[in-house]
Amino acid sequence: MADAADNAGVVIERHLSNALAQHQLPVTFASAMDIDCEECGTEIPEARRQAAPWATTCIDCQSIREARGRHVR
């Protein structure tokens, strides 16, 4: 029979797995020529793609996300 620590471990493992799955890098980052912002749909500038190849948002939308405190997709 599982105790509270076992149950907590299962919950923590599930949350960690979900968080890691959401933060995987795109398969074709930085090399794609037309990566669009997932928030506003505009093209992410080349300089941003080179500086942050994992970025899925433009600088403006990322700033808004951070101001709202929702760094997670």
CHARMM-style PDB file with segment names, atoms N, HN, CA, C and O in Angstrom:
ATOM      1  N   MET     1       0.841  -1.177   0.000  1.00  0.00      PROA
ATOM      2  CA  MET     1       0.000   0.000   0.000  1.00  0.00      PROA
ATOM      3  C   MET     1       0.891   1.248   0.000  1.00  0.00      PROA
ATOM      4  O   MET     1       1.858   1.327   0.758  1.00  0.00      PROA
ATOM      5  N   ALA     2       0.561   2.208  -0.846  1.00  0.00      PROA
ATOM      6  HN  ALA     2      -0.224   2.144  -1.462  1.00  0.00      PROA
ATOM      7  CA  ALA     2       1.372   3.422  -1.000  1.00  0.00      PROA
ATOM      8  C   ALA     2       1.101   4.392   0.142  1.00  0.00      PROA
ATOM      9  O   ALA     2      -0.038   4.593   0.564  1.00  0.00      PROA
ATOM     10  N   ASP     3       2.186   4.982   0.626  1.00  0.00      PROA
ATOM     11  HN  ASP     3       3.111   4.818   0.284  1.00  0.00      PROA
ATOM     12  CA  ASP     3       2.022   6.003   1.663  1.00  0.00      PROA
ATOM     13  C   ASP     3       2.058   7.395   1.027  1.00  0.00      PROA
ATOM     14  O   ASP     3       2.165   7.521  -0.193  1.00  0.00      PROA
ATOM     15  N   ALA     4       1.969   8.420   1.842  1.00  0.00      PROA
ATOM     16  HN  ALA     4       1.881   8.318   2.833  1.00  0.00      PROA
ATOM     17  CA  ALA     4       1.912   9.795   1.342  1.00  0.00      PROA
ATOM     18  C   ALA     4       3.166  10.169   0.552  1.00  0.00      PROA
ATOM     19  O   ALA     4       3.081  10.884  -0.445  1.00  0.00      PROA
ATOM     20  N   ALA     5       4.325   9.687   0.995  1.00  0.00      PROA
ATOM     21  HN  ALA     5       4.394   9.106   1.805  1.00  0.00      PROA
ATOM     22  CA  ALA     5       5.573  10.005   0.284  1.00  0.00      PROA
ATOM     23  C   ALA     5       5.588   9.375  -1.105  1.00  0.00      PROA
ATOM     24  O   ALA     5       6.042   9.996  -2.065  1.00  0.00      PROA
ATOM     25  N   ASP     6       5.091   8.139  -1.213  1.00  0.00      PROA
ATOM     26  HN  ASP     6       4.723   7.634  -0.432  1.00  0.00      PROA
ATOM     27  CA  ASP     6       5.020   7.490  -2.525  1.00  0.00      PROA
ATOM     28  C   ASP     6       4.077   8.246  -3.455  1.00  0.00      PROA
ATOM     29  O   ASP     6       4.402   8.477  -4.619  1.00  0.00      PROA
ATOM     30  N   ASN     7       2.923   8.626  -2.947  1.00  0.00      PROA
ATOM     31  HN  ASN     7       2.660   8.438  -2.000  1.00  0.00      PROA
ATOM     32  CA  ASN     7       1.961   9.380  -3.751  1.00  0.00      PROA
ATOM     33  C   ASN     7       2.532  10.720  -4.188  1.00  0.00      PROA
ATOM     34  O   ASN     7       2.339  11.142  -5.328  1.00  0.00      PROA
ATOM     35  N   ALA     8       3.235  11.387  -3.280  1.00  0.00      PROA
ATOM     36  HN  ALA     8       3.392  11.043  -2.353  1.00  0.00      PROA
ATOM     37  CA  ALA     8       3.853  12.673  -3.623  1.00  0.00      PROA
ATOM     38  C   ALA     8       4.904  12.483  -4.703  1.00  0.00      PROA
ATOM     39  O   ALA     8       5.014  13.306  -5.612  1.00  0.00      PROA
ATOM     40  N   GLY     9       5.676  11.408  -4.615  1.00  0.00      PROA
ATOM     41  HN  GLY     9       5.586  10.740  -3.876  1.00  0.00      PROA
ATOM     42  CA  GLY     9       6.683  11.126  -5.625  1.00  0.00      PROA
ATOM     43  C   GLY     9       6.080  10.921  -6.998  1.00  0.00      PROA
ATOM     44  O   GLY     9       6.627  11.388  -7.996  1.00  0.00      PROA
ATOM     45  N   VAL    10       4.968  10.233  -7.055  1.00  0.00      PROA
ATOM     46  HN  VAL    10       4.523   9.853  -6.244  1.00  0.00      PROA
ATOM     47  CA  VAL    10       4.284   9.993  -8.325  1.00  0.00      PROA
ATOM     48  C   VAL    10       3.778  11.316  -8.913  1.00  0.00      PROA
ATOM     49  O   VAL    10       3.918  11.557 -10.112  1.00  0.00      PROA
ATOM     50  N   VAL    11       3.202  12.154  -8.083  1.00  0.00      PROA
ATOM     51  HN  VAL    11       3.089  11.959  -7.109  1.00  0.00      PROA
ATOM     52  CA  VAL    11       2.690  13.451  -8.542  1.00  0.00      PROA
ATOM     53  C   VAL    11       3.836  14.330  -9.036  1.00  0.00      PROA
ATOM     54  O   VAL    11       3.723  14.961 -10.087  1.00  0.00      PROA
ATOM     55  N   ILE    12       4.924  14.375  -8.295  1.00  0.00      PROA
ATOM     56  HN  ILE    12       5.016  13.862  -7.441  1.00  0.00      PROA
ATOM     57  CA  ILE    12       6.081  15.192  -8.690  1.00  0.00      PROA
ATOM     58  C   ILE    12       6.649  14.687 -10.011  1.00  0.00      PROA
ATOM     59  O   ILE    12       6.964  15.485 -10.894  1.00  0.00      PROA
ATOM     60  N   GLU    13       6.781  13.388 -10.152  1.00  0.00      PROA
ATOM     61  HN  GLU    13       6.525  12.740  -9.435  1.00  0.00      PROA
ATOM     62  CA  GLU    13       7.305  12.819 -11.395  1.00  0.00      PROA
ATOM     63  C   GLU    13       6.406  13.156 -12.585  1.00  0.00      PROA
ATOM     64  O   GLU    13       6.906  13.470 -13.665  1.00  0.00      PROA
ATOM     65  N   ARG    14       5.104  13.096 -12.401  1.00  0.00      PROA
ATOM     66  HN  ARG    14       4.698  12.841 -11.524  1.00  0.00      PROA
ATOM     67  CA  ARG    14       4.162  13.427 -13.467  1.00  0.00      PROA
ATOM     68  C   ARG    14       4.286  14.892 -13.875  1.00  0.00      PROA
ATOM     69  O   ARG    14       4.308  15.211 -15.064  1.00  0.00      PROA
ATOM     70  N   HSD    15       4.365  15.782 -12.887  1.00  0.00      PROA
ATOM     71  HN  HSD    15       4.347  15.524 -11.921  1.00  0.00      PROA
ATOM     72  CA  HSD    15       4.506  17.216 -13.181  1.00  0.00      PROA
ATOM     73  C   HSD    15       5.821  17.500 -13.901  1.00  0.00      PROA
ATOM     74  O   HSD    15       5.861  18.289 -14.845  1.00  0.00      PROA
ATOM     75  N   LEU    16       6.886  16.858 -13.455  1.00  0.00      PROA
ATOM     76  HN  LEU    16       6.853  16.217 -12.688  1.00  0.00      PROA
ATOM     77  CA  LEU    16       8.187  17.054 -14.088  1.00  0.00      PROA
ATOM     78  C   LEU    16       8.171  16.560 -15.529  1.00  0.00      PROA
ATOM     79  O   LEU    16       8.704  17.225 -16.417  1.00  0.00      PROA
ATOM     80  N   SER    17       7.571  15.410 -15.768  1.00  0.00      PROA
ATOM     81  HN  SER    17       7.138  14.869 -15.047  1.00  0.00      PROA
ATOM     82  CA  SER    17       7.478  14.879 -17.134  1.00  0.00      PROA
ATOM     83  C   SER    17       6.694  15.820 -18.042  1.00  0.00      PROA
ATOM     84  O   SER    17       7.090  16.065 -19.182  1.00  0.00      PROA
ATOM     85  N   ASN    18       5.591  16.341 -17.541  1.00  0.00      PROA
ATOM     86  HN  ASN    18       5.269  16.142 -16.615  1.00  0.00      PROA
ATOM     87  CA  ASN    18       4.787  17.278 -18.330  1.00  0.00      PROA
ATOM     88  C   ASN    18       5.561  18.553 -18.625  1.00  0.00      PROA
ATOM     89  O   ASN    18       5.512  19.060 -19.746  1.00  0.00      PROA
ATOM     90  N   ALA    19       6.270  19.076 -17.639  1.00  0.00      PROA
ATOM     91  HN  ALA    19       6.310  18.664 -16.729  1.00  0.00      PROA
ATOM     92  CA  ALA    19       7.037  20.307 -17.833  1.00  0.00      PROA
ATOM     93  C   ALA    19       8.146  20.100 -18.861  1.00  0.00      PROA
ATOM     94  O   ALA    19       8.363  20.957 -19.719  1.00  0.00      PROA
ATOM     95  N   LEU    20       8.840  18.980 -18.782  1.00  0.00      PROA
ATOM     96  HN  LEU    20       8.663  18.284 -18.086  1.00  0.00      PROA
ATOM     97  CA  LEU    20       9.906  18.698 -19.741  1.00  0.00      PROA
ATOM     98  C   LEU    20       9.352  18.507 -21.146  1.00  0.00      PROA
ATOM     99  O   LEU    20       9.967  18.948 -22.117  1.00  0.00      PROA
ATOM    100  N   ALA    21       8.217  17.867 -21.268  1.00  0.00      PROA
ATOM    101  HN  ALA    21       7.717  17.509 -20.479  1.00  0.00      PROA
ATOM    102  CA  ALA    21       7.613  17.658 -22.582  1.00  0.00      PROA
ATOM    103  C   ALA    21       7.224  18.978 -23.234  1.00  0.00      PROA
ATOM    104  O   ALA    21       7.310  19.117 -24.454  1.00  0.00      PROA
ATOM    105  N   GLN    22       6.802  19.937 -22.439  1.00  0.00      PROA
ATOM    106  HN  GLN    22       6.732  19.825 -21.448  1.00  0.00      PROA
ATOM    107  CA  GLN    22       6.394  21.237 -22.972  1.00  0.00      PROA
ATOM    108  C   GLN    22       7.576  22.101 -23.353  1.00  0.00      PROA
ATOM    109  O   GLN    22       7.418  23.045 -24.127  1.00  0.00      PROA
ATOM    110  N   HSD    23       8.753  21.809 -22.834  1.00  0.00      PROA
ATOM    111  HN  HSD    23       8.881  21.042 -22.205  1.00  0.00      PROA
ATOM    112  CA  HSD    23       9.910  22.667 -23.067  1.00  0.00      PROA
ATOM    113  C   HSD    23      10.958  22.061 -23.980  1.00  0.00      PROA
ATOM    114  O   HSD    23      12.112  22.490 -23.965  1.00  0.00      PROA
ATOM    115  N   GLN    24      10.584  21.089 -24.762  1.00  0.00      PROA
ATOM    116  HN  GLN    24       9.647  20.741 -24.775  1.00  0.00      PROA
ATOM    117  CA  GLN    24      11.546  20.524 -25.699  1.00  0.00      PROA
ATOM    118  C   GLN    24      11.823  21.521 -26.814  1.00  0.00      PROA
ATOM    119  O   GLN    24      10.936  22.257 -27.246  1.00  0.00      PROA
ATOM    120  N   LEU    25      13.058  21.529 -27.268  1.00  0.00      PROA
ATOM    121  HN  LEU    25      13.779  20.931 -26.918  1.00  0.00      PROA
ATOM    122  CA  LEU    25      13.438  22.431 -28.348  1.00  0.00      PROA
ATOM    123  C   LEU    25      12.792  21.998 -29.646  1.00  0.00      PROA
ATOM    124  O   LEU    25      12.643  20.801 -29.889  1.00  0.00      PROA
ATOM    125  N   PRO    26      12.404  22.943 -30.487  1.00  0.00      PROA
ATOM    126  CA  PRO    26      11.875  22.580 -31.797  1.00  0.00      PROA
ATOM    127  C   PRO    26      12.924  21.811 -32.591  1.00  0.00      PROA
ATOM    128  O   PRO    26      14.122  22.046 -32.430  1.00  0.00      PROA
ATOM    129  N   VAL    27      12.487  20.906 -33.435  1.00  0.00      PROA
ATOM    130  HN  VAL    27      11.514  20.715 -33.566  1.00  0.00      PROA
ATOM    131  CA  VAL    27      13.398  20.082 -34.218  1.00  0.00      PROA
ATOM    132  C   VAL    27      14.225  20.931 -35.159  1.00  0.00      PROA
ATOM    133  O   VAL    27      15.429  20.713 -35.291  1.00  0.00      PROA
ATOM    134  N   THR    28      13.605  21.891 -35.813  1.00  0.00      PROA
ATOM    135  HN  THR    28      12.627  22.069 -35.706  1.00  0.00      PROA
ATOM    136  CA  THR    28      14.320  22.738 -36.766  1.00  0.00      PROA
ATOM    137  C   THR    28      14.367  24.159 -36.243  1.00  0.00      PROA
ATOM    138  O   THR    28      13.641  25.023 -36.737  1.00  0.00      PROA
ATOM    139  N   PHE    29      15.201  24.416 -35.260  1.00  0.00      PROA
ATOM    140  HN  PHE    29      15.790  23.715 -34.859  1.00  0.00      PROA
ATOM    141  CA  PHE    29      15.337  25.774 -34.745  1.00  0.00      PROA
ATOM    142  C   PHE    29      16.494  26.465 -35.445  1.00  0.00      PROA
ATOM    143  O   PHE    29      17.442  25.810 -35.877  1.00  0.00      PROA
ATOM    144  N   ALA    30      16.422  27.752 -35.556  1.00  0.00      PROA
ATOM    145  HN  ALA    30      15.652  28.284 -35.205  1.00  0.00      PROA
ATOM    146  CA  ALA    30      17.447  28.633 -36.130  1.00  0.00      PROA
ATOM    147  C   ALA    30      17.683  28.428 -37.618  1.00  0.00      PROA
ATOM    148  O   ALA    30      18.038  29.382 -38.309  1.00  0.00      PROA
ATOM    149  N   SER    31      17.503  27.231 -38.131  1.00  0.00      PROA
ATOM    150  HN  SER    31      17.215  26.456 -37.569  1.00  0.00      PROA
ATOM    151  CA  SER    31      17.767  27.008 -39.544  1.00  0.00      PROA
ATOM    152  C   SER    31      16.550  27.330 -40.409  1.00  0.00      PROA
ATOM    153  O   SER    31      16.681  27.567 -41.610  1.00  0.00      PROA
ATOM    154  N   ALA    32      15.397  27.337 -39.811  1.00  0.00      PROA
ATOM    155  HN  ALA    32      15.290  27.145 -38.836  1.00  0.00      PROA
ATOM    156  CA  ALA    32      14.186  27.630 -40.582  1.00  0.00      PROA
ATOM    157  C   ALA    32      14.159  29.112 -40.923  1.00  0.00      PROA
ATOM    158  O   ALA    32      14.462  29.954 -40.078  1.00  0.00      PROA
ATOM    159  N   MET    33      13.798  29.429 -42.153  1.00  0.00      PROA
ATOM    160  HN  MET    33      13.551  28.746 -42.839  1.00  0.00      PROA
ATOM    161  CA  MET    33      13.816  30.821 -42.592  1.00  0.00      PROA
ATOM    162  C   MET    33      12.541  31.574 -42.233  1.00  0.00      PROA
ATOM    163  O   MET    33      12.551  32.804 -42.204  1.00  0.00      PROA
ATOM    164  N   ASP    34      11.468  30.889 -41.964  1.00  0.00      PROA
ATOM    165  HN  ASP    34      11.460  29.889 -41.987  1.00  0.00      PROA
ATOM    166  CA  ASP    34      10.209  31.586 -41.714  1.00  0.00      PROA
ATOM    167  C   ASP    34       9.556  31.112 -40.421  1.00  0.00      PROA
ATOM    168  O   ASP    34       8.418  30.643 -40.427  1.00  0.00      PROA
ATOM    169  N   ILE    35      10.276  31.234 -39.328  1.00  0.00      PROA
ATOM    170  HN  ILE    35      11.201  31.614 -39.324  1.00  0.00      PROA
ATOM    171  CA  ILE    35       9.714  30.885 -38.031  1.00  0.00      PROA
ATOM    172  C   ILE    35       8.853  32.054 -37.585  1.00  0.00      PROA
ATOM    173  O   ILE    35       9.326  33.184 -37.468  1.00  0.00      PROA
ATOM    174  N   ASP    36       7.590  31.768 -37.340  1.00  0.00      PROA
ATOM    175  HN  ASP    36       7.206  30.850 -37.434  1.00  0.00      PROA
ATOM    176  CA  ASP    36       6.656  32.806 -36.926  1.00  0.00      PROA
ATOM    177  C   ASP    36       6.411  32.729 -35.428  1.00  0.00      PROA
ATOM    178  O   ASP    36       6.463  31.655 -34.829  1.00  0.00      PROA
ATOM    179  N   CYS    37       6.147  33.868 -34.843  1.00  0.00      PROA
ATOM    180  HN  CYS    37       6.105  34.740 -35.329  1.00  0.00      PROA
ATOM    181  CA  CYS    37       5.823  33.966 -33.425  1.00  0.00      PROA
ATOM    182  C   CYS    37       4.529  33.208 -33.159  1.00  0.00      PROA
ATOM    183  O   CYS    37       3.548  33.375 -33.883  1.00  0.00      PROA
ATOM    184  N   GLU    38       4.527  32.380 -32.128  1.00  0.00      PROA
ATOM    185  HN  GLU    38       5.324  32.244 -31.540  1.00  0.00      PROA
ATOM    186  CA  GLU    38       3.319  31.613 -31.820  1.00  0.00      PROA
ATOM    187  C   GLU    38       2.230  32.468 -31.194  1.00  0.00      PROA
ATOM    188  O   GLU    38       1.087  32.025 -31.087  1.00  0.00      PROA
ATOM    189  N   GLU    39       2.561  33.681 -30.780  1.00  0.00      PROA
ATOM    190  HN  GLU    39       3.490  34.041 -30.867  1.00  0.00      PROA
ATOM    191  CA  GLU    39       1.565  34.576 -30.192  1.00  0.00      PROA
ATOM    192  C   GLU    39       0.915  35.479 -31.243  1.00  0.00      PROA
ATOM    193  O   GLU    39      -0.308  35.509 -31.373  1.00  0.00      PROA
ATOM    194  N   CYS    40       1.745  36.215 -31.994  1.00  0.00      PROA
ATOM    195  HN  CYS    40       2.739  36.191 -31.889  1.00  0.00      PROA
ATOM    196  CA  CYS    40       1.195  37.222 -32.907  1.00  0.00      PROA
ATOM    197  C   CYS    40       1.295  36.830 -34.380  1.00  0.00      PROA
ATOM    198  O   CYS    40       0.645  37.446 -35.224  1.00  0.00      PROA
ATOM    199  N   GLY    41       2.095  35.818 -34.701  1.00  0.00      PROA
ATOM    200  HN  GLY    41       2.623  35.317 -34.016  1.00  0.00      PROA
ATOM    201  CA  GLY    41       2.182  35.341 -36.071  1.00  0.00      PROA
ATOM    202  C   GLY    41       3.186  36.062 -36.953  1.00  0.00      PROA
ATOM    203  O   GLY    41       3.357  35.692 -38.114  1.00  0.00      PROA
ATOM    204  N   THR    42       3.853  37.080 -36.430  1.00  0.00      PROA
ATOM    205  HN  THR    42       3.715  37.380 -35.487  1.00  0.00      PROA
ATOM    206  CA  THR    42       4.865  37.761 -37.237  1.00  0.00      PROA
ATOM    207  C   THR    42       6.146  36.936 -37.254  1.00  0.00      PROA
ATOM    208  O   THR    42       6.378  36.114 -36.367  1.00  0.00      PROA
ATOM    209  N   GLU    43       6.970  37.160 -38.264  1.00  0.00      PROA
ATOM    210  HN  GLU    43       6.781  37.827 -38.984  1.00  0.00      PROA
ATOM    211  CA  GLU    43       8.215  36.410 -38.366  1.00  0.00      PROA
ATOM    212  C   GLU    43       9.182  36.824 -37.256  1.00  0.00      PROA
ATOM    213  O   GLU    43       9.347  38.011 -36.975  1.00  0.00      PROA
ATOM    214  N   ILE    44       9.807  35.844 -36.639  1.00  0.00      PROA
ATOM    215  HN  ILE    44       9.673  34.880 -36.867  1.00  0.00      PROA
ATOM    216  CA  ILE    44      10.810  36.130 -35.612  1.00  0.00      PROA
ATOM    217  C   ILE    44      12.078  36.579 -36.327  1.00  0.00      PROA
ATOM    218  O   ILE    44      12.565  35.868 -37.206  1.00  0.00      PROA
ATOM    219  N   PRO    45      12.630  37.748 -35.971  1.00  0.00      PROA
ATOM    220  CA  PRO    45      13.811  38.275 -36.660  1.00  0.00      PROA
ATOM    221  C   PRO    45      15.003  37.317 -36.587  1.00  0.00      PROA
ATOM    222  O   PRO    45      15.170  36.580 -35.615  1.00  0.00      PROA
ATOM    223  N   GLU    46      15.818  37.346 -37.632  1.00  0.00      PROA
ATOM    224  HN  GLU    46      15.682  37.944 -38.421  1.00  0.00      PROA
ATOM    225  CA  GLU    46      16.992  36.477 -37.733  1.00  0.00      PROA
ATOM    226  C   GLU    46      17.916  36.636 -36.527  1.00  0.00      PROA
ATOM    227  O   GLU    46      18.428  35.647 -36.001  1.00  0.00      PROA
ATOM    228  N   ALA    47      18.128  37.877 -36.089  1.00  0.00      PROA
ATOM    229  HN  ALA    47      17.712  38.680 -36.516  1.00  0.00      PROA
ATOM    230  CA  ALA    47      19.023  38.117 -34.951  1.00  0.00      PROA
ATOM    231  C   ALA    47      18.511  37.398 -33.699  1.00  0.00      PROA
ATOM    232  O   ALA    47      19.303  36.828 -32.948  1.00  0.00      PROA
ATOM    233  N   ARG    48      17.210  37.420 -33.472  1.00  0.00      PROA
ATOM    234  HN  ARG    48      16.567  37.883 -34.082  1.00  0.00      PROA
ATOM    235  CA  ARG    48      16.644  36.723 -32.308  1.00  0.00      PROA
ATOM    236  C   ARG    48      16.785  35.223 -32.464  1.00  0.00      PROA
ATOM    237  O   ARG    48      17.108  34.529 -31.500  1.00  0.00      PROA
ATOM    238  N   ARG    49      16.547  34.708 -33.671  1.00  0.00      PROA
ATOM    239  HN  ARG    49      16.285  35.272 -34.454  1.00  0.00      PROA
ATOM    240  CA  ARG    49      16.678  33.263 -33.890  1.00  0.00      PROA
ATOM    241  C   ARG    49      18.105  32.793 -33.659  1.00  0.00      PROA
ATOM    242  O   ARG    49      18.320  31.680 -33.178  1.00  0.00      PROA
ATOM    243  N   GLN    50      19.083  33.629 -33.996  1.00  0.00      PROA
ATOM    244  HN  GLN    50      18.908  34.533 -34.387  1.00  0.00      PROA
ATOM    245  CA  GLN    50      20.470  33.245 -33.771  1.00  0.00      PROA
ATOM    246  C   GLN    50      20.840  33.369 -32.293  1.00  0.00      PROA
ATOM    247  O   GLN    50      21.564  32.530 -31.756  1.00  0.00      PROA
ATOM    248  N   ALA    51      20.347  34.408 -31.646  1.00  0.00      PROA
ATOM    249  HN  ALA    51      19.759  35.090 -32.082  1.00  0.00      PROA
ATOM    250  CA  ALA    51      20.660  34.617 -30.236  1.00  0.00      PROA
ATOM    251  C   ALA    51      19.939  33.624 -29.330  1.00  0.00      PROA
ATOM    252  O   ALA    51      20.488  33.186 -28.319  1.00  0.00      PROA
ATOM    253  N   ALA    52      18.713  33.272 -29.692  1.00  0.00      PROA
ATOM    254  HN  ALA    52      18.266  33.628 -30.513  1.00  0.00      PROA
ATOM    255  CA  ALA    52      17.901  32.344 -28.899  1.00  0.00      PROA
ATOM    256  C   ALA    52      17.196  31.370 -29.843  1.00  0.00      PROA
ATOM    257  O   ALA    52      16.012  31.538 -30.136  1.00  0.00      PROA
ATOM    258  N   PRO    53      17.915  30.357 -30.316  1.00  0.00      PROA
ATOM    259  CA  PRO    53      17.344  29.446 -31.311  1.00  0.00      PROA
ATOM    260  C   PRO    53      16.108  28.684 -30.830  1.00  0.00      PROA
ATOM    261  O   PRO    53      15.344  28.177 -31.652  1.00  0.00      PROA
ATOM    262  N   TRP    54      15.902  28.597 -29.541  1.00  0.00      PROA
ATOM    263  HN  TRP    54      16.523  29.009 -28.874  1.00  0.00      PROA
ATOM    264  CA  TRP    54      14.739  27.913 -28.986  1.00  0.00      PROA
ATOM    265  C   TRP    54      13.514  28.812 -28.912  1.00  0.00      PROA
ATOM    266  O   TRP    54      12.425  28.334 -28.595  1.00  0.00      PROA
ATOM    267  N   ALA    55      13.665  30.095 -29.194  1.00  0.00      PROA
ATOM    268  HN  ALA    55      14.550  30.483 -29.452  1.00  0.00      PROA
ATOM    269  CA  ALA    55      12.571  31.062 -29.050  1.00  0.00      PROA
ATOM    270  C   ALA    55      11.412  30.726 -29.985  1.00  0.00      PROA
ATOM    271  O   ALA    55      11.607  30.425 -31.163  1.00  0.00      PROA
ATOM    272  N   THR    56      10.219  30.785 -29.439  1.00  0.00      PROA
ATOM    273  HN  THR    56      10.060  31.030 -28.483  1.00  0.00      PROA
ATOM    274  CA  THR    56       9.012  30.546 -30.230  1.00  0.00      PROA
ATOM    275  C   THR    56       8.152  31.796 -30.321  1.00  0.00      PROA
ATOM    276  O   THR    56       7.082  31.785 -30.930  1.00  0.00      PROA
ATOM    277  N   THR    57       8.638  32.889 -29.700  1.00  0.00      PROA
ATOM    278  HN  THR    57       9.507  32.898 -29.205  1.00  0.00      PROA
ATOM    279  CA  THR    57       7.911  34.156 -29.737  1.00  0.00      PROA
ATOM    280  C   THR    57       8.871  35.280 -30.108  1.00  0.00      PROA
ATOM    281  O   THR    57      10.081  35.173 -29.910  1.00  0.00      PROA
ATOM    282  N   CYS    58       8.309  36.360 -30.652  1.00  0.00      PROA
ATOM    283  HN  CYS    58       7.326  36.447 -30.813  1.00  0.00      PROA
ATOM    284  CA  CYS    58       9.116  37.544 -30.945  1.00  0.00      PROA
ATOM    285  C   CYS    58       9.444  38.234 -29.619  1.00  0.00      PROA
ATOM    286  O   CYS    58       8.895  37.879 -28.576  1.00  0.00      PROA
ATOM    287  N   ILE    59      10.324  39.200 -29.666  1.00  0.00      PROA
ATOM    288  HN  ILE    59      10.770  39.488 -30.514  1.00  0.00      PROA
ATOM    289  CA  ILE    59      10.764  39.878 -28.447  1.00  0.00      PROA
ATOM    290  C   ILE    59       9.603  40.579 -27.753  1.00  0.00      PROA
ATOM    291  O   ILE    59       9.487  40.527 -26.529  1.00  0.00      PROA
ATOM    292  N   ASP    60       8.743  41.238 -28.533  1.00  0.00      PROA
ATOM    293  HN  ASP    60       8.837  41.280 -29.528  1.00  0.00      PROA
ATOM    294  CA  ASP    60       7.608  41.952 -27.933  1.00  0.00      PROA
ATOM    295  C   ASP    60       6.680  40.993 -27.188  1.00  0.00      PROA
ATOM    296  O   ASP    60       6.300  41.247 -26.045  1.00  0.00      PROA
ATOM    297  N   CYS    61       6.320  39.896 -27.840  1.00  0.00      PROA
ATOM    298  HN  CYS    61       6.629  39.689 -28.768  1.00  0.00      PROA
ATOM    299  CA  CYS    61       5.412  38.934 -27.204  1.00  0.00      PROA
ATOM    300  C   CYS    61       6.070  38.264 -26.001  1.00  0.00      PROA
ATOM    301  O   CYS    61       5.406  38.001 -24.999  1.00  0.00      PROA
ATOM    302  N   GLN    62       7.373  37.985 -26.095  1.00  0.00      PROA
ATOM    303  HN  GLN    62       7.912  38.199 -26.909  1.00  0.00      PROA
ATOM    304  CA  GLN    62       8.069  37.395 -24.957  1.00  0.00      PROA
ATOM    305  C   GLN    62       8.103  38.361 -23.788  1.00  0.00      PROA
ATOM    306  O   GLN    62       7.960  37.944 -22.639  1.00  0.00      PROA
ATOM    307  N   SER    63       8.289  39.638 -24.061  1.00  0.00      PROA
ATOM    308  HN  SER    63       8.405  39.977 -24.994  1.00  0.00      PROA
ATOM    309  CA  SER    63       8.273  40.640 -22.997  1.00  0.00      PROA
ATOM    310  C   SER    63       6.915  40.688 -22.306  1.00  0.00      PROA
ATOM    311  O   SER    63       6.834  40.811 -21.084  1.00  0.00      PROA
ATOM    312  N   ILE    64       5.865  40.590 -23.089  1.00  0.00      PROA
ATOM    313  HN  ILE    64       5.931  40.490 -24.081  1.00  0.00      PROA
ATOM    314  CA  ILE    64       4.505  40.583 -22.526  1.00  0.00      PROA
ATOM    315  C   ILE    64       4.309  39.346 -21.666  1.00  0.00      PROA
ATOM    316  O   ILE    64       3.764  39.431 -20.566  1.00  0.00      PROA
ATOM    317  N   ARG    65       4.752  38.190 -22.166  1.00  0.00      PROA
ATOM    318  HN  ARG    65       5.195  38.121 -23.060  1.00  0.00      PROA
ATOM    319  CA  ARG    65       4.646  36.949 -21.383  1.00  0.00      PROA
ATOM    320  C   ARG    65       5.347  37.095 -20.037  1.00  0.00      PROA
ATOM    321  O   ARG    65       4.793  36.744 -18.995  1.00  0.00      PROA
ATOM    322  N   GLU    66       6.572  37.616 -20.070  1.00  0.00      PROA
ATOM    323  HN  GLU    66       7.022  37.901 -20.916  1.00  0.00      PROA
ATOM    324  CA  GLU    66       7.327  37.746 -18.831  1.00  0.00      PROA
ATOM    325  C   GLU    66       6.683  38.750 -17.889  1.00  0.00      PROA
ATOM    326  O   GLU    66       6.692  38.552 -16.674  1.00  0.00      PROA
ATOM    327  N   ALA    67       6.130  39.813 -18.429  1.00  0.00      PROA
ATOM    328  HN  ALA    67       6.122  39.974 -19.416  1.00  0.00      PROA
ATOM    329  CA  ALA    67       5.450  40.806 -17.586  1.00  0.00      PROA
ATOM    330  C   ALA    67       4.218  40.196 -16.906  1.00  0.00      PROA
ATOM    331  O   ALA    67       3.894  40.527 -15.766  1.00  0.00      PROA
ATOM    332  N   ARG    68       3.550  39.312 -17.621  1.00  0.00      PROA
ATOM    333  HN  ARG    68       3.814  39.043 -18.548  1.00  0.00      PROA
ATOM    334  CA  ARG    68       2.372  38.634 -17.063  1.00  0.00      PROA
ATOM    335  C   ARG    68       2.757  37.488 -16.150  1.00  0.00      PROA
ATOM    336  O   ARG    68       1.926  36.966 -15.407  1.00  0.00      PROA
ATOM    337  N   GLY    69       4.027  37.097 -16.209  1.00  0.00      PROA
ATOM    338  HN  GLY    69       4.702  37.521 -16.813  1.00  0.00      PROA
ATOM    339  CA  GLY    69       4.491  36.024 -15.349  1.00  0.00      PROA
ATOM    340  C   GLY    69       4.171  34.640 -15.834  1.00  0.00      PROA
ATOM    341  O   GLY    69       4.171  33.696 -15.043  1.00  0.00      PROA
ATOM    342  N   ARG    70       3.894  34.484 -17.127  1.00  0.00      PROA
ATOM    343  HN  ARG    70       3.894  35.251 -17.769  1.00  0.00      PROA
ATOM    344  CA  ARG    70       3.603  33.150 -17.645  1.00  0.00      PROA
ATOM    345  C   ARG    70       4.686  32.761 -18.650  1.00  0.00      PROA
ATOM    346  O   ARG    70       4.536  32.944 -19.858  1.00  0.00      PROA
ATOM    347  N   HSD    71       5.754  32.233 -18.128  1.00  0.00      PROA
ATOM    348  HN  HSD    71       5.876  32.085 -17.146  1.00  0.00      PROA
ATOM    349  CA  HSD    71       6.894  31.854 -18.944  1.00  0.00      PROA
ATOM    350  C   HSD    71       6.668  30.523 -19.631  1.00  0.00      PROA
ATOM    351  O   HSD    71       7.393  30.177 -20.563  1.00  0.00      PROA
ATOM    352  N   VAL    72       5.691  29.784 -19.192  1.00  0.00      PROA
ATOM    353  HN  VAL    72       5.102  30.065 -18.434  1.00  0.00      PROA
ATOM    354  CA  VAL    72       5.420  28.453 -19.724  1.00  0.00      PROA
ATOM    355  C   VAL    72       4.349  28.528 -20.787  1.00  0.00      PROA
ATOM    356  O   VAL    72       3.367  29.258 -20.656  1.00  0.00      PROA
ATOM    357  N   ARG    73       4.559  27.741 -21.871  1.00  0.00      PROA
ATOM    358  HN  ARG    73       5.357  27.148 -21.978  1.00  0.00      PROA
ATOM    359  CA  ARG    73       3.538  27.717 -22.932  1.00  0.00      PROA
ATOM    360  C   ARG    73       2.299  27.050 -22.459  1.00  0.00      PROA
ATOM    361  OT1 ARG    73       1.333  26.936 -23.212  1.00  0.00      PROA
TER     362      ARG     73
END
